[in-house]
Amino acid sequence: MSPQEVIVKDGKITALKMCRTEQLNDGEWIEDVDQVLQLKANFIISAFGSGLYDTDVMDAMSGVKLNRWGLPEVDSMTMQSASNPKVFVGGDLAGVAETTVESVNDGKTAAWFMHCYLQGLPFDSPIELPKFHCPIDDVDLSVEVCGIKFENPFGLASAPPTTSTAMIRRAFEQGWGFAVTKTFGLDKDLVTNVSPRIVRGVTSGENYGPGQGSFLNIELISEKCEAYWCQSITELKRDFPNKVIIASIMCSYNENDWTELAQKAEAAGADALELNLSCPHGMGESGMGLACGQDPVLVKGISQWVRKAIKIPFFVKLTPNITDIVQIAVAAHEGGASGVSAINTVSGLMSVKADATPWPAVGVEKHTTYGGVSGNATRPMGLRAVSAIGNKLPGFPILGIGGIDSADSALQFIMCGAPVVQICSAVQNQDFTVVEDYITGLKALLYLRSIGLDGWTGQSPPTFKHQKGKPVETLYDNDGKVLAHFGPYLKKREELLHEKRLKSELLTNNQVDSYLVNGKVNGISEVPRIKDVLGEALPRVGTYKHLDNSKQVVALIDDDMCINCGKCYMACADSGYQAIEFDPKTHIPHVTDDCTGCTLCLSVCPIIDCISMVPKKIPHVIKRGLRKDIHPISPLDAVCQ
């Protein structure tokens, strides 16, 4: 319907006269004045759209054919001008859309086909929003291990995320650089799993849903036969030639079995093998997994068998459930292994309910067994194992495993000596798409090292003084004490700030200070590669005897950032050295000379960087329990004599 006339009687609107519109065969719309409709109305609400009425604009568009309504004629599928291919139209101006949503969609359509036109792409190309691109995207994450090129260091561990070919295929499509198949054995060693078998950890307290800090599983190796996995490896290498496929295999301590299975996996096209000598549950009872991986003699023997049987690289997967994991790594190295994977899951019992039922509980009798703990809770053990092996066997390839859930944690493993990392629990918490965050995050971390921003920790800028995220400045009361940020002290602060603002000249300086703009180029120009930062932390990790006990630090609390919660005081009082006093009125904590630098207060403080550890400026006097046994340890020893 097209409005024609507003009917007015006695100065008031009574009706709206309209005529019907029809679309001809050629797509043109016309108004049929013979079909008239009069609609009674007391009020008329006018909806204004965009129109082309400016003569200067119309003259500038002389090369674009307009229709009878003065709008550009466009292809409704591409929003491209029918007369000028360089012109695209969207929104009300195109005369196609009838609603706001349709107008916005026409704009998106026009934008896509403009992109195709400018890039020379066919108009029938799949519609995909071009991604933002910056120098960080150009950072090279590729790394070579044992002659194998990994396009990025992120891979799936031999675990539930690699249960099937289809899952590995989807992971590769999301961007994972490599995958280790679910461990498989010979058909004579096929297994059947129990259920339930994969449960959330209790290490994060009552935190349910994604984001678990740990998992526990009592899942065995793959239930699928050897032929399935060999065919899967062949298909995956055919379809993803640039991805790395590592076949995880397991046998008992039998040379013929290891030789047969290793050769089958190699013939299938695997880039490398991983020998699972470390599964902490179930398989050890059958003389496999942990039963072999805790004995250096057996590990060395199996490594020698496999080295003799195949030509491709292989890695021995190590267990943390042993006194010294380095001994096992040395045995694998002596046996001819190309490298090691560290670590497998940590044996544990996750929880027991109030009715004495363990979890997971299997069967009517609700029995359980010790399972493998994975996730962030195992990261300290993983870093310990990787760094210890890295220091003992310099240059020996390590595939890092254990609670890697971010680019930052991956970089930690890389700097401890593992050029590539395997991930499982993070995928269990979310899905395969997490790899995009890891790739872009690691690229950013490496890029930031090249520009040298002072005070930054990875991607985190220096913390500015704040209260609840708002910048603050130090203010003092009449007695010279720092004003707190609650109660009457907060009111006094607001009064002082109000007086200060009244006296300030707001227009004299329009420069905005930013805590982000505080970096300077440190002379590094090239973005480091993974090989450049590999093992960078190893010289700083060693024995206790190498630590310098003459360089003591103490806690320093920033009063302006303190929220006066008292947690530092409580921790120091009942778990530390009673070195923090808490003002009963202002609730501002004060660190006394009794501080020994244990750092517990910083560890429990809820405000990032509110507490920092600074060099101790007074002599460090140790309290041995009796006054005559006090021993000073400080460069200023002479002062204390």
Buried (B, 14 or more C-beta within 10 A) or exposed (E): EEEBEEBEEEEEBEBBEBBBEEEEEEEEEEBEEEEEEEEEEEEEEEEEEEEBEEEEEEEEBEEBBBEEEEBBBBBEEBBBBEEBEEBBBBBBBBBBBEEEEBBEBBBEBBBBBBBBBEEEEEEEEEEEEEEEEEEBEEBEBEBEBBEBEBBBBBBBBBBBBBBBBEBBBBBBEEBBBBBBBBBBBBEEBBBEBBEEBBBBBBBBEEEEEEEBBBBBBBBBBBBBBBEBBBEBBBBBBEEBEEBBBBBBBBBBBBBEBBBBBBEBBBEBBBBBBBBBBBBBBBBBEBEBBBBBBBBBEBBBBBBBBBBEBBEBBBBBBBBBBBEEBBBBBBBBBEBBBBBBBBBBBBBBEBBEEEEEEBBBBBEEEBEBBBBBBBBBBBBEBBBBBBBBBBBBBEEBBBBBBBBBBBBBBBBBBBBBBBBBBBBBBBBBBEBBEBBEBBBBBBBBBBBBBBBBBEEBEBEEBBBBBBBEEEEBEEBEBEEEBBBBBBEEBEEBBEEBEEEEEEEEEEEEEEEEEEEEEBBEEEEEEEBBBBEEBBBBBBEEBEEEEEEEEEEBBBBBBBBBBBBBBBBBBBBBBEEBBEBBBBBEEBBBBEBEEBBBBBBBBBEBBEBEBBBEBEEBEEBBBEEEEEEEEEEBEBEEEEEBE
